[in-house]
Amino acid sequence: MIPCRRQEILKTPSVQKFSEVKNFLASKQILCDYSIDYRCHTGKCGEMRHLYVRDADYTRACEALRVILGAG
C-alpha cells in the first residue's frame, strides 16, 4: 500500500491500458497503488480505474507514462 501522500497518475476505463501502465511502472521499480470505482448512474454502468504513485515518484512516473503512451 502506498502512503497517504500520493498522486493520481492515470484514470482510465480500459483494462488493457491500466495493466500495461501498471506493469511498465513496476518494471521501472516505481511503486503504485490503484482503486477501481464501480458506478451505475444515468443508465450507464461501468468501471473506472485509478492508478496512484507516491509524491516522491510522481515526476519519474510522469516521464515513464509519456514513454509508454508514445508522447516522449
CORFENMO-V535952 format. One record per residue. N is the residue number from 1. SS is DSSP state (helix for helix, strand for strand, loop for the rest). Layout:
n ss
N SS
N SS
//
This chain:
n ss
1 loop
2 loop
3 loop
4 loop
5 loop
6 strand
7 strand
8 strand
9 strand
10 strand
11 strand
12 strand
13 loop
14 loop
15 helix
16 helix
17 helix
18 helix
19 helix
20 helix
21 helix
22 helix
23 helix
24 helix
25 helix
26 helix
27 helix
28 loop
29 loop
30 loop
31 loop
32 strand
33 strand
34 strand
35 strand
36 strand
37 strand
38 strand
39 strand
40 strand
41 strand
42 loop
43 loop
44 strand
45 strand
46 strand
47 strand
48 strand
49 strand
50 strand
51 strand
52 strand
53 strand
54 strand
55 helix
56 helix
57 helix
58 helix
59 helix
60 helix
61 helix
62 helix
63 helix
64 helix
65 helix
66 helix
67 helix
68 helix
69 loop
70 loop
71 loop
72 loop
//
